[in-house]
Each structure stands twice: as C-alpha cells, then as structure tokens.
Amino acid sequence: MAQPSTLPDDQRALYQAFLDQGLTVWLSRLPAQLEKGLDRRRHGDLPQWEKAVAKLPALPDERRVTLDESTVRVDLDLDDSRRRQCESLLKKLMPWRKGPYSLGGIEIDTEWRSDWKWQRVAPHLASLEGRRVLDVGGGSGYHAWRMAGAGAAFALVIDPSPRFYWQFQAVRHFVGDADGGRTHFLPVGIEDVPDNLGFFDTVFSMGVLYHRPSPLEHLQQLKDALAPGGELVLETLVVEGDERTVMLPGSRYAAMPNVYFLPSSAALCHWLERCGFDNARVVDEGLTTLDEQRATEWMTYQSLADFLDPDDRTRTLEGYPAPRRAVVIADRPR
C-alpha cells in the first residue's frame, strides 16, 4: 500500500485521517477504491476537472473561513485577475448542484439551496460536537463542511461522482486547513464501505434512498456503518399515505430514470423499525419548492420547474405527485 508521503496532496490527507481514526480495515482498501473512483478510462471528463483544480492559483495565507452559516464562505483578498481566473476554472466543474458557496468573492449559486435543508435538519440532530460523521451521497460536500462547522471531529463524504470529488477539492483549495483537516471525500458508494464497520456516530443519507432498487438493503448498510447508539439522518422522497403506502413509479419520475420506491413517511418509519432501528421519527416533511431547486448561472441545465406539469404544478410531467421530501431520524440500538 502506498505511504501517505508518496501520494498526491488531495489523497495524502485522506490516508492520514484514516490512520488517525483507526480505520485500518478500510485503509487497506483505499488504493483500489481511489483508483476505480478516479479512473480516467471510466470518466472521460475527469482529466479536465483535475486540471482545472490544479490550475487554481496560490491564495493568500490570510483568510477568514466560515463553516457555520448558510453560505460556506472563504473571505480573502484576490486581485481582479486572480478572481477572474478562479471563476473561470470553477465554472469548468459545472454543474454545481449543492451549496451555496462564496469563495474569494465568487458567489456560487448552486441548483439546490442546500442551506435550507440543513436549517430544517439541524435543530433535530444530536450535537455533532466531537462526533465521527458519514455523509452518503454528499455531492460536492456542502453539508460535510457544515458538519465540520457544527464541531464534527471527522466528516467523511462518500459519493461515486468524480465531478463532485473535484468540486470538493476546489473548495478545499480555498478553505485550506481552516477546518483542522476534519473534512474529507472518498469517491465511492455505500456498497464500498466495509461490512459491519460500526464506526460512525452519525450517518446522513439525504437524497439517496429513492435511487436504490433495494431500499431495505440500503437501510441495513447505513445501520452497519453506525456505531451502537449512533444516529441515522435519512432524507428522501415520500408520498402521502399510511404505513402501507408505497409508490413504484414507471420508467421515469420527474424526468429521472433511476427512481424506485417512494414510501409514505409512516411506511419509511416502519421500514426502519423492521431493519432494527429504534425511535424512528419524522422531523420534517413538505413539498420541494421552485425556490429551493432551480437552474442558475452555475447549473444551467433543466431543473425542477422543467419536470413538473406546466398546467398543474402539483404533478410531475408523468402525472405523479410532485416531489415531496421527508426527514426521518432513527437510532441504532446500543
């Protein structure tokens, strides 16, 4: 296995963090996981994303980093030339879906107002102070930075998208070591987490469950990653109904081809209990609004407005109920 001192900068800190956390079982798998996740043969655009991050200019040491407010913000002095250079390079990583970020005066208005989701979730969490946290399907890492801002001792994003990996590394370039090296990204999925790891104090899975053809398997994987007594934070698409209500869309839902089971929030709590979780409770539920998910200068593709019936915004293009999301929190028994 490669030694941390011989690795690229973007991987060295990850290896060292796994060593520091005692994740030795997982550490032995990192070389193969990184090689697969960042394989240029599988991801044709990956070289240009890597090159864009590598070209980001050196930044002043003096900076103010804010991770505990709505915008992940890095305030530093950039002359106009460097600011334009940074903005051009950051736009090569588009689309930016989760945020918002403000990096050296560059305002990245992402597709999702992920801060709104965090505001709905955060009041219901066990304190993240000193906790080891896993963010499954965390995109560019916005929520992980907020977890670090809330005091997490170790925040790990896993997401198989190499674009999101390089977006995270771009933000890291601006943040520097202001988070104390507590925030990390590994380009893998939940299926790549070692079985029965039992390590994390809090596990987040937000916007993932409905993409899984076997939702109970996903819930079991999340449980296995948790330490006894740990907390699961689950956010997913739901439908209205009782504990027996589950919708399986056709080939597409809101134009997405990979959407499977949409339970009611009551059914979701029932699933969690069947998987062995305790105290499953719904802490938030509501329709996704056109103000929360929309096209922007930093995400110029179609967004929610294009996926709803133009004559009836309560329905998708396919005639299903419009996207409704719930946040459910549950505990792994001690």
N, C-alpha and C positions, 0 to 999 in steps of 0.2 A: 504494500500500500504506500502511496506517495506520502512523504512527510510534509507537514504544513509549510515549512520553509521553502519548498520547491514548487509550490502551487501558485497559480495566478492570484493576484490580490483579491479578486472577487470570491475566490474559493477558500483562501487561507483562513479568513476569519470564521467561516462556517466550520471547517475542520477543528479549529481551536475551540470553538464554542461547544462542539460535540464532545471533545476531550474534557473540557471543563465541567460539562454537565454529567459526565459519566455515561454517555450514550454509546458505550463500546460495541454493543450488538449492532447498532445502526451504523456506527462509524465504519465498520468493515465493508458496508455496502455502498458507501458514498461514491467511491470511484466509478463503479458501474452505473450508478444512478445518474451521476453528473454527466458521464459520457453519453448515456442514452438521451437524457433530457436536453442536452445541448449539442446533439448530433447534427451537423450541418447537412448531412445527406437526407435527413428526415424533414428539415425545416429550411427551405430554400432561401428565405429572407433573413435567416439568423445572422449571417456574416455582416449584413448592413446594419443590423441593430447593434451588434457587438462593436462595429467600427464607430457608430455614432457615439456610443458611450465612451469609447477610448479617446475620441477627439474632443470631448468636453475639456475646456481649458482649466488650468490650475486656478484655484479660487483663493481668495484671501483667507488667512487663518482666522481672522476676527469675523465672527458671525453670531447671529442670535437665532437659535433653533427653538421652535415652539411645537410641541407634540401633544399638548393638552387642550387645544382649542379646535374649532370647527375645521379650519384650514391647517394642514401640515405646512408649516411656514419656516423658511430659512431666509433671514434678512442679512444681506451682506452688500457691500459696495461693489458694483460692477460698472465699468465704463460702457458706453453705448455699443462699442464694437464687440466686446465680450458678451454683452447681453443678447445682441442680435445673433451672435454665433451660437450661444447656448439655446436660444429659442428655436433656431433652425434645426439643430441637432435633436432636440427633444421632440420636435414635430416629425422627425423621421421614425419615431417609435409609435406614432399614432396607429390605431385609435386608443385614446386614454379613456378608460371606462369607469374606474373608481377613483374618487378623490373628494374634495379639491386639494390642490397644492399651490403654494406660492414659493417659487424658487428664485431667489435673487431678483425679485421684482417681476418675474414671469408668472403670470396667473394662468394656471392650467385648469380650465373649466371642463371637468370630466362629464361623461354621459350621465352618470349617477351622482346625485347628491348623497354620497355615502355618509356624510356627516349627519344627515337626518336619520338614517338608520341607526347610527351609533347613539344619537340622542335618545332614540326610542329604547335601545337595548341597555345602555349603560346604567340607568338607575336600578335595574333589576339584578345586576351581577353581584356575586360575591366579590369583595375587594380583590383587585388584581395585584395589589402590592406584594412584591416578592414571589409571585406565582410563575410557574412554567406554563406557557400558553402555546397551543397549536391552532393555527388558522387554516382550515382546509378550504381549498379553492379561493384563496385570498386575493387573487388578481394581482395588481401592482403593489399591494402591501399597505394600502392606506390604513386599514383597520389595525394592522400589526403595529404601525407607528403610533396609533392612538393607544394601543395596549401598552406599549413602552411608556407613553406619556402618562398612563394611569399607574405606572410603577411596576409592571411585569419585569421579573428578573431575567426571563428568557422568552422571546416571542419568535416563533418559527412559522413562516408562511410555507405551505406546500401548494403548488399549482403546476400542472404539467405544461403550461404555456411558456415557451421561451421568450415570447414578446414581453410577457409580464415580468419574467426574470430580469430582462434588461431594463425595463421601466423601473423596477425596484433598484437596480444597480445605479441607474441615473439619479434617482432620488438620494441614494446613499452617497453619491459623489458630493451632493450639496449638504447633506446632513453631517457628513464626516463622522467623527466619533462622539458626537454630542449626546448620543443615546447610551454611551458607555459600551458599545458593541453588543447590545442586548437583542437586536432585531436582525433576523436572518431569513433567507429564502432558499428553498430547495425545489427544483423543477420536477416534482413527482406528484403522483396522485395518492389518495388514501390507501390504495391497494399495495403501495410500496412501503408503507410503514410496517416495521417488523410486527409479527403477530404477538398478541398479548403483551404489548410493550408496558402498559400500566404505569406511564411516566408523568403525563401532563396533569396539572391541577385544574386547568380549564381548557376545553376544546370547543372551538367555534366551527360550525358548518353552516354557512349562510349562502343561499342560492345554489345549492348543490344537489339536494335530495331528489328534486324532480327530474334531474338529468340521469338518475340511476335506475336502470331497469329492474334492479333488485333492491328496493329501499330498505328492507329489513336487514339485508347484508351490510348496507352502508351504516345503519344504526349500530350494528354489532361491531363494525370496525371502529367506529367512533368510541364506543364503550371500551373496547380493548386498548385504545390509546390512552385512556384516562387512568390516573391513579385511583385507588379506592378512596371514596369520599369526594372525588373530583366532580366538576360541574360541566355539563354539556349545554351549549347555547346553539339552538337549532332554528334557522330561519328558512322558510320555504314557501312555495306557492300552495295555497289551500283553496278549497271551495266551501261554501256554506252547507251545513248539514249536521247530522248526528254522528255518533261513533261508528256507524255502519256505512257512512257516505264516503265513497272514493270514486274519483273520475279518472278514466284512462282515455286521453284524447286519441284522435286518429293520427294520421301521419304528421300533422303539424298542429301546434298550439301557439297562437300569437306569432305565426310565421316561423317558429322554432321547430326544427325537425326532431330534436332529441329530448322531448318532454314525455315523461311516462306517468307515474301515478301522482295525482293531486288529491290528497285526503282532506276531509274536514279537519279543523284543529282538534276536535274531540277524538276523531279516529287516529290522528297523529299521536295524541297522548296515550291512546290505547296501544298503539304500536310500540311506543317507548316502554310502557309497562310490560308488554309481552317480551321485550328484549332484556328485561331485568333492571330497568332504571327505576328509581324511586322519585316520588314527588314531582311528577311531570305537571307543569302548569303553563298556561298560555298567559304571556305578559303583554302581548301586543298583537293586534290584528286589524288590517284595513286594506283598502284598495290602493294600488300603486297609482300615483298621480302623474300627469304630464309635466308637472314642475319638478318632480323628483327624478324622472328618467326621460332624457331628451337629447336630441342632436345638438352639438355645439361646434365651435371652431376647432376643438381638439378631438371631436368624434363626429365626423361629417357623414357617416353612413345613416341608414334608416334607424329609427328608434321607436319607442312605444307608440307615438302618435300614428305611425305608419302601419302598425299592427292591429289597430282597433277598427271596428266598423265605422266608417265616416258618418253614417247616419244614426248610429247608436253606440256611443262611447262605453256603454255598459257591457258590450260584447266584443269579442275578438273578430278578426276577419273571417274566421271559420265558424263563428256563431256560438262559441263557448263563452262562459262568464269571463269578464275582463280580469286581468291579473290581480289577485288578492293574496296578500302575504301575512303570515303569522310568525311570531317569535315564541318558541317554547323552550323553557329551561327545565332540565332534569338532572338528577344526581346519580352517580354510580355508587352503589352501596359500599359501605366500608367492609 
